[in-house]
C-alpha cells in the first residue's frame, strides 16, 4: 500500500512539474507577444492549393489584440480560417487549458520543447501541439486539431521582430478536399475529364505569408478591420 | 466594291431574321446577369463549398469578369447557329427569290459579288460579337464591378488578376470572331451549292450541332475524331484564360481555323464562278 501511494505521489509530482515547466515556457511566449497591442505590415502571399491556380499577391495586413486580423489586397486571396495569432491568443489565458510537456525536438536550428495543450472547456480547438524554442521563447511550429477545420500546421520563421514574437514568415498547411464541381455547374461542358482512378480527393493546401515593414502599436482604429 | 458591300449589308439589315441573333443575345445576357445579381452568391457558395470548408476566400469573386466568362461559356456554343441563320442564305436566298440573275448582270465579276457577300457576312458576325462584348463585359463590369477573374473549370480554378484580364477578353472576342467567321464561310460555301434558302441554313446548323455533341461527349471512341472537327477548335478562346497560356495548342487551333476558312472560301469561289445559274 505504501509503495502504491509512493508511486502515485511520484507520478503526480512529475506531472505537476511537467505542467509547471510547460506553463512556464508558455508564459515566456506570452511575455513576448504581450508587447504587441496592434500592428500594420506589408504582406506577400503565396498559395499552393491543389486544384487552384492562383498567383502570389501582396497587400497590407493589420492586427489588433485580442483577435482582430485583416488582410487587405486588391485581389482574391485564400486565407486560413483561423487568424495566425489564434493559437497565441488562446495561450494567453493559462487557466483555460492544461499544458503538458511531451518532449523535446530540434526544429530547424532551434531546440524546441513540445507542449500539448488541451482546452479545459469545449472550444473549436480539440488539441494544440506547440514546438516552442527554449532559448528564444517563441513558437516555431504548432499543430492545431480543430473541430471545424481538421488539422492545421503552422510554421513560423523569425527575423528582426523576434522580441515581439512576430514572425517574418508563416506557413499554413491545411487539410482540404480537392476542388471539384459538376461540369454543368462550372459550364465547362467541353473539357475532358482527367483520369483519376487512384487519386485521392483529399490533399493539403499551403499558404505562405511573408511579413515586412512592421509598424507596431500605432493604436489602429477598429474601422480598419471592418469589411468594405 | 464598297458600293457592293453596302448593298449586301443593306440586304442583311432589312431582313428581320438578322435581328434575331441580337435579340437572343440580349435576352440571354440580361437573363444571366439578372439571375446572378439575385442568386449569384448562392451559386458561388455551391461552387466554392469544398474550398470554403478549409479556407476563407476574400475579395470580390462575383464581378463583371466572372459573369462575362460564364456568359461566353454558355453563348459561344449557340452563336454559330445565329450566324448560320443569316449567312446561310446569302447566295441561295438570291437564287430562291430569283434575284441572282439581276445581281450577276451588274458590272461586277462573280468573285467580286461573292467577296462582297462574304465581307458583309463577316461584318454582321463582327457586329454580333461586338454586341456580345458590350453587353456581357461592358454591362457586366458596370453592374458587378471589376476584380480578379475566377475561371471555373470542373476540376480546377484559375484565378487571374484583374490587370491581366482585359487583354484576354479582347483576344478571346477576336478568336471567337475568327471561329464564327469559319461558320460564316462554311454556310456561305453551302449556300453556293443550292438554290434553296433553307437547306444551307439547316445543313450548317445540323453539322454544328452534331459536331458539338460529339465534342461534348466524354467517350473514348470520339477522342480520335474530335481534333478533326472544326467545332473542337472553335472553343480555343477558353485556353486564353489558362495560366500559363498553352501557346502551342492555341496556335495549332488558330491555324486549323484559318485553314478551314481558306478551304471553305476557295470551294465557295470555285463553285460560284462555275455555277450554272438556272433561276
Interface residues (C-beta under 8 A of the other chain):
Chain A: X49 X51 X52 X53 X54 X55 X57 X71 X73 X74 X75 X76 X77 X78 X79 X80 X81 X149 X150 X174 X175 X176 X177 X178 X179 X180 X181 X182 X183 X185 X186 X187 X188 X189 X190 X191 X192 X193 X194 X205 X207
Chain B: X43 X46 X47 X50 X51 X53 X54 X55 X56 X57 X58 X59 X60 X61 X70 X73 X74 X77 X147 X148 X150 X152 X153 X154 X155 X156 X157 X158 X159 X161 X162 X215 X216 X218 X235 X238 X243
